[in-house]
Amino acid sequence: MGETGMPAGPGPAGGTEQGSSPPGGLLDVLGVAAIVLDVDGRIVLWSPQAEQLFGYSAAEALGQYAARLMVDDRHLAMVLKLFEKVMRTGESWAGAFPVRHKDGGTRLLEFRNMRLQDDLGDHYALGLASDQAKLRRVERDLALSVQLVQQSPIGVAVLDTELRYASVNPALVELDGLTAEQHLGHRVGEVLPSVDTVDIERMMREVLATGVPVVDREMVGRTPADPDHDHAWSVSLYRLESADGRVLGLAASVIDVTDRHRAAAQAEQARHRLAVVADASVRIGTTLDLEQTAHELAEVAVPELADVAAVDVLDAVLNGRPSRVPADGPATFRALAVASAYPTVAVEAADRPGEQARYAADRLVTRCVNTGRPVTVPRVTREDLTAIARDGEAAALLAEAGVHSYLAVPLIARGEVLGALDLKRARTPHPFSPDDVLLASELAARAAVCIDNARWYRRQRDVALTLQRSMLPQPPPSQPWLKVASRYQPAGAGSEVGGDWFDVIHLHDEATALVVGDVMGSGINAATTMGRLRTATQTLTKLGLDPVDVLTHLDEITSGFDPYIATCLYAVYDPKRRQCRMATAGHLPPVVIRGDGTPRLIDLPTGAPLGVGATPYQAVTVPLDPGDRLVLYTDGLVESRHEDIDSRLELLLSLLHVPDPSLEATCDRLLRALRHPEDHDDVALLIASPC
């Protein structure tokens, strides 16, 4: 009977010789019946499938002449002739032939007849038969499957239960860049060594074991078709089973989704870049301290962009000079910050923060600030290291650290080049890419504005501090009747200069005026207002006015300094009467320490701060004997963000309960105990003791 996919040859309904039939489960699907005849045409073997196909049981069929049992009289002569030819010549015959069923009906079957010989030399005829309609349906299904697989643009492979390629279609051959023969009999790892085959084979084994398919699993790797670039594939795996449920192997479909993968990767990179920039906006510029801002930039760059990052600012920028560097000239930098993702000798090759370094025109960082453009060396050679490092020793350290990629990005704010962000990669395997340059430039642009703000703030703060110090009195000369010690301490590095001041003014009658005050606000304006108030206080003091009158006049003067107001404590010590007359304008109370060492706050009538106006002041006279000490201070000494003012005043009294060898020692001890580097207010301290 006709083989799958081959046309029928001559015979009653056409017949021809054919090849062997498909084995195994396909025979079961086709329901192939086997019949053996002796040389006389009698049935000697009758398979169960023959019973199903013809309707006769083995008992009914065995011993019967096959032709008489199953062939219509019209075809009997033709069948006998064909049977005689097969038995005489040994040639096979295959074709379609109508047969009679037990129920009386006629069915068209596909036959294949051949002569058999046993060990005794006797001949038999073997007939294999299958329902033609079922066979044609299987042929069509098989042809459809084959054509779909062969012509599909999707790569398709069949693997056996040992996970070796059994067949591949042309699309997969093109994807892999290997012939079909180079696939067959090999595992995936042997064919594609640049792909993560461990994960693939694990999935394959799971599908074989469970029958649960894997659909649209994305894999990335390289194939001989394009060995220099990564590709992405969508892989789906399905278990193949026979009709009776026997596992035959796996079917794999592979779709190249490289464009989709790259688009997704680019979108993810864009999201990541935005996240880094957003994070940098929060982390960079948290203070107006120049070094802290530079350190924050370096910390953001590591490890997001580089293994080692350094922030260097042109020395001229820090000194207030134009930052323009001649195109063919060297550049002088001051290192502000260095950060690394891990301990590395590359840090030793960088300039230490605070140090000044001069780089020749041929150095890459100099080119960066000269041109105002990023300088990138994706793959650093030993020759490149000499243009990156400051000297040969530093170049050797960079080589030892394994630096393989370099990027310098200018720090530009308000059209002025301030310095450069210097980035190096060693352990990070990928070189700097154009996307990295964009991200680094964005970070540098944002950080440069913060650095510029910190730079200008530092200049303003330095000017204000210089102005304020110039307005404060020099250490007062010692008087036989009064010893005095004083201190002024500006706020911490992250805050502006305040308006605190003190003064010691000697009068013609041996009396001495002691003054402390605090202008609210900060910066140059506060320092200037403080200077004007101090001058006014000195003028009013020379007139010999009572403390109440001095504060009243100062209040009127301060009201013209809108929007500034100030607090002030004004006291006049009379050595002849051994007493001190004082008044306060919204200032903290002074402390008096008697000869027995007991400190206490002096209870003064509360007066409004200077500049409020229309508030009367009251003075109090307290005795001040030789050996007593009077402590005047501004709120920066005792105020804290973490403790209430009453607790801090109690701490001040407890500190003053401890005697010191001198007034200077007391000043130093109070500042050490009560002040912290992060304090955001300045302080003036004045201690007087009658002799």
NORLIN-V944226 format. One record per helix or strand of 3 or more residues. SS is the DSSP state (H for helix, E for strand). FROM is the first residue (numbers start at 1). TO is the last residue. If there is no record, write none. Layout:
ss,from,to
SS,FROM,TO
SS,FROM,TO
This chain:
ss,from,to
H,25,30
E,33,37
E,42,46
H,48,54
H,58,61
H,66,70
H,73,89
E,93,100
E,106,117
E,123,131
H,132,151
E,155,159
E,165,168
H,170,176
H,180,183
H,188,191
H,197,210
E,214,221
H,224,226
E,231,241
E,247,256
H,258,283
H,290,304
E,308,314
H,315,318
E,331,340
H,346,349
E,356,359
H,364,371
E,375,377
H,382,388
H,392,401
E,405,413
E,416,425
H,434,471
E,482,489
E,499,506
E,512,519
H,524,542
H,547,561
E,566,574
E,579,585
E,591,593
E,599,601
E,619,623
E,629,633
H,635,637
H,645,656
H,663,674
E,683,690
